[in-house]
Amino acid sequence: MFKIKNRVIYLMSFPDNDKGFIEELGKQVEVIVLYKKKCKAEVLRLKKQGIRAYPLDHAIYFVVRVIPLLTQSRIIIIDNYFPVLGALKKRNQTIIQIWHAIGAIKKFGLEDKQTVFKTTTDIRRYTQVYQAIDKYVVASNNMGKVFERSYGAKEEQLLYFGLPRADHLARQIQCQVDKKQKKQILYAPTYREGQEELPPLDLKRLEKELSDEYHLIIKLHPHIQHLMKNKQDTDFITWHRSDQGLDELIQKSDVLITDYSSVVFDYSLWNPLAPIIFFWYDQEEYDELIGIQNGLLDMELFIPARNTAEIIEQLMNPKVMVSETLNKTWNSYNDGASTQRLIDYILEILGETK
């Protein structure tokens, strides 16, 4: 019933993901943010910049605001999977996916091994959402292939722009932080469904072996921060309790320890010569349940650590560094100009409809 308006809707489920892209775009076109509740802090900042925003989790707002905005806006930008898009009847509209991660270690979408346990109705619903997406912003050919496998994307749908969220890392804008004399290890594991215990990292052994040279920062995924409970900071360990992103921690760390988290791609962009240690204590189980992206295990010098002893061994052995290889293969288009490329593309689409 209503005419499509020349504006942009941004569906936000990950805080601290756009890194200024929304503000820059908002200087030139109308942008409205529809957000999940965990993004409230970022939305408050955007509102101060004059950006309108409405919650996705509020039933009344969803009916009164969200549906009309989605059905009447020329461009919709998303950072994740949003089921509502499967029911959207597009009318000369373009949906652009800017994924919340630069690359992928674990499988998702149609490649997620849990998909085989879903009903036909579930899979049909997933596919409807995937088919609604028109363009995918990617930072590498590798990630383009991932979307082809995971979401059924076609080559002509891929925008090799790099991700706006990586611009500040690519430009090497140093964060003003107080760096201690000891080297900083950042441990940032991903989330596992139903996880009720901390990963089996022997903190006492790490402290005994490394405390003279290193300091350990532990940053848990927001979904499992409750597992820290009453953990206390020590001279060797800092338990990072903020829900904010990892960027500041990345920029002050000398070593990264993680498992299947996409933080490795951000870290390798910031410091392509720093060690990254993959703590894959449950590799077979994880690969069977979720799936690990093809080709990772074939990378030169890629040797996952299975226990704390192997982590210590890798810290003492620089030959296992894979950060440079990750950077070259997954950050191909992250050159610091991604925000401007995407804005130019959006303005071109909107200009065609004036």
N, C-alpha and C positions, 0 to 999 in steps of 0.2 A: 504493500500500500504506500510505502514511503520511498522517496528518492534516496539513492546512495549518496552519502556525503563524502567530500574529499578530505578525509581525515584518517588517522592511524590509531588503531587500538593495539595496546601492548598487554598480552596476557602474561602475568608475572607469577611464577611459583618458586623462583629461587632468588633470594635477596643478594644484593651486591654482585649481580651478574652482568648488568648492562654497562657499568663503569663509565657513566656520563653520556652514553649514547642517547638515552631518552631526552636528557636536557638539551643536547645539541640538536636533535631532531625537532624538539619542541620550539626552538627558536625560529623555525621556518614553516612548520605546519602544525595543525592542531593534533595533539596526542592525548589520549585518555588511557589510563592504566587500570586494568582489572586485575586484582591481586588476591593471592592466598594470604591467610592471616599471619603466617610467619614472616611476611614481607612488610609488616606494619611500619617498622622503623625506617625502612627505605622510602616508603610511601609518604611518611611525614616530611622527609627531606624534599621529595619531589613536589609536594603540595606547596612548600615554601617558595618553589621556583615557578609556581603558577600552573602546575600540571594537575588536572583533575584526576581523581582516582576513586574507584568503587570496589567494595569487597566481593569476591566470588563465593565466599562461604556463607553469605547471609541470604536466606531464602527470599525475603521481600525485595532486596536490592537485585537479586538475580532475575526476578520476573519483571520488575519495574525498570531497571537500568541495564543490566547485562545483556539480556536478549535483544532489546531494541538497539543497543549500541553495536552488537555483533552483526545484526542483520542490516544495519544501515551505514556501515563504514567501508570505505574502499579498500583499505589494507589492514590486515590483522597479523601481528607479529607474536610468535609464541616461543617460550623457552623450554617447553616440555610437551608431554602428551596430555591433551585436554579432551576428555570424552565428549563435551558439548559440541565440538566441531563436527562430529559424525552426523549430527542432526541438522547442521546448518545448510540451508538451501542457498548456495552462493548465487549472487546476481552481479556479474562483472566485478567480482572481488578477488583479491589475491591474499593468500595466507603464506607467510614466510616463517620458516623455522630457524631460529638462532639457538641452537642447542646450548644447554647449561654447562657443557664441558667441551674442551678443545678436541679431545680424542676419546677413545674408548678402550678399556682393558677388558671389561666384562661384556657379555652379549646382552642385547635387549631387543624389544620388539618381537618380530617374527623369529629371531634367532634365539631368544630366551628359551632355554630348555624346559622351563615350566609351562610353556605354551601348549605342550602336548597334553597337559592335564586340564586344559580349559575346554569349556563346552563350545559347540559349533556357534552358538549365539554370541559367546564372548569373542571368539575369533572374528566373526562377522562385524561386531562392533569395533574391534581394534582396526580392522581393515578399512572400515568407513572413515575413521579418523585419519589414518595414513593417507588415504586417497583424497582427502580434503586439502592436504598440504600441496601448495603449488611450487614452492622454492625452498631450497635448503642452503643456508649459508655455511660454508665449510672452510677449514683452514688448511686442508691437505687433500691430495688424491685418496689417501688412505681412509680418511673420514667419509669422503664421498662414497667409497665402496661399502663402508659400514652401513650407510643409509640405504644404499641399493639393496643390501641383503636384509637389513632389519626393518625397513619401512617400505620396501618395494619402489624406491625412488628411481627415476630415470636420469641418465647423464644430462639431458637438457634441462633438468630441474635444479642442477647443482650450481650454486653461485660461489666461485672460488675467490671470495673477498677476504678471507681471514675473519676472525671474530672480534667485534668491538671490545669485548671484555679483555682481550689480550694486548690492546694497543699500548697501555702504559708499561707493560712488561717488556714489550718489543722495543720501546723507546729507552729502556733502561733508566727510568726515572727512579733514582735512589730514594728510598724511604728513610726519613731521618729517625733512626732508632739508636738506642744505646747498646752498642755491641760489647759484649764481655770479652775478656781475654781468652776464655776457653772457646773452642769450636762448638757451634750449636747444631745439635741433631734434632730434626723435626720428625716426630712419629705421628703419621696421620692415616690411620686405617679406615677402610670404608665400613658401611653398615651391612649386616647380615640379617635376613628376616628371622625374627624370633630370638635374636641374640640376647642372652641374659648374663654373660660373663665377659670379662675383659680378655683380649687375645692373650695367648700363652707366652708372653714376653717375660723373661726372667730379669726383672728390674734389679734385683740384688746383685746378680752376676754382672750385669751391665755396669752397675755402679762400681763394683770391685775392680773390673777390668779397665774402665774408661774414664772414671771420674777425675783423674789427674789432667786429662786433656780435653774432655768433652762435657757439655751440659745438655740434658735431654728435655725437650719440650713435647708434651703429649697433647695432641689436639684430636679429640674424638668426634665422630660424626654427631650432629645434633640429636639424632634419634637414639643415641646410646650414651649421651652425656650423663644420664642418671647412674651409669655404672661406676662413675668416679666416687659416688657416695661421699664418704668423709675422708677421701684421700688428701693427704697433706703434702704441700710443697716441701722439698728438701734442698740442700745445697746442690744436689745433682739433678733433681727432677722438678719441672714446673708443669702443673696440670692446668692447661689452658681452658678456662670455663666459659669463654664468650661464644655466642652463636654467630658472630661475624665471620666473614670469609677468611681464607687462608693467606691472602696476599701479603700482609705485613709479616707474617711468620715465614713465608717463603723467602722474602727479601732479606731476612736477617739470619737465615739458616745456611750452614755449610754442608750439611748432609741431609738427605731425605730418606726416611724409612716408611714404606707404605705397603699395601697389598694389591688390591684391584682398583684403587681409586684413580680417577682421572687427574688428580693433582700432579701426577708425574709430568704431564704435558705443559702445565703452567710452570712447573719448577725447571724443566729442561729449557724452556724459552728464556727464563730469567737468568739461569746460570748453566749453560750447556756443557760445562766442564766439571760440574760438581757431582759427587757420587750419589747414585740412587740405588737403594737396596730394596728388593721386593721380598717381603716376608710372607711367603706362601706356605704357611704351616699346614694348610688344608687344601692344597692344590687339587688333588684328585676329587675330593668331595665337592669342592666349589665348581670345578669344571663339569662335573656330572649334573649338579643341580641347576646351575646358572649358565655356565659356558664361558670360555676365555677366547678372545678374538684370535682368529687365525693368524699365524705368522709370528706372534710375539716370542714364542719359544725358539724360533729359528734365528732371532737376532744375534749378531755376533757378540760374544762375551756375555750373553744374557744367562745368568745363573741364579735362579731364585734361592733364597735362604729358607731352610725348613725349620730352623730352631735358633736359639740365641747364640749358640756357639758359632754357627755359620754366619750370623750377622757380624759378630766380632771379627771373624776371619776376613770377611769382605771389607770391613772398615780398614783393615790393615793391608789390603791388597788392592791397589788402584787399578789393576787390570780389568776389574769387573765393572768399571764405570760404563753405563749405557746412555747417559744423559745426552751426549752429543748425537748419537744415532737417533734417539727419540725426537730430538729437536729438528733434525734434518728431514725426517720422514713424516712428522705430524704437524709441524709449524711452518710449512712451506710458504703460506700466504700471510702469516702473521708478521707484518713488517711495520706496524705502527700506523698504518693508514686505512685500516679496515672500517672504522667508523665513517669516514668520509665516503668511501666507496659505497657502503650500504645506503647512506643518506642520499647520495647522487642517484642511486638506482630507484629509491622510493620516490624521489622528486620527479624522476622521469615517468614513472607510472602515473603519478597524480597529475602531471602536466598533460598527459595524453587524454585525460578525462575532462579537462577544463572546457 
